[in-house]
Amino acid sequence: MGLFHQSYRTGENVPKWIFILRIVVGLSLVFKAYTFFTRPEILSNAFANSGFLNATDFLIPLVPWVNLIGGILITVGLFTRLASLVQIPLMFGAVLFVNLKDTATADLPFSFLILVLVVVFSFIGGGYLSLDESYRKPLATAE
């Protein structure tokens, strides 16, 4: 059985309008990656000011790329579950280690909302208007 072969439709019970939220989440991740690429000191300062993330400085160059690639995949709806699963640790770290320590910024509610939506998309997938849906092939049934 191939990657895109399924015996059932996983998005049958997902509302049709959920693709709007998927696109918003993907574009916000792309925008955040653009921000990290243009101003890398934001990410470096966030890692430096966090007590836990000091040991993970090797991740600083990887975070913008993971956000960019994951955001693009989530936006178009290709490998949505996998891209969302990869984003969960990043968003969890952003909420727990960065935004809770630095309460001067108003990023905490937005980061928490994106975290919740990424978790939701890791369960429900791309939804109705996605490349996952268009590439999905039903299994051949014996008749």
Secondary structure, DSSP 4 states (H G I P E B T S, - for coil): --TTEESS-TTTTS-TTHHHHHHHHHHHHHHHHHHHHH-HHHHHHHHHHSSSGGGGGGGTTHHHHHHHHHHHHHHHTSSHHHHHHHHHHHHHHIIIIIITT-TTSSHHHHHHHHHHHHHHHHHH-S-SSSHHHHH-EEPPPP-
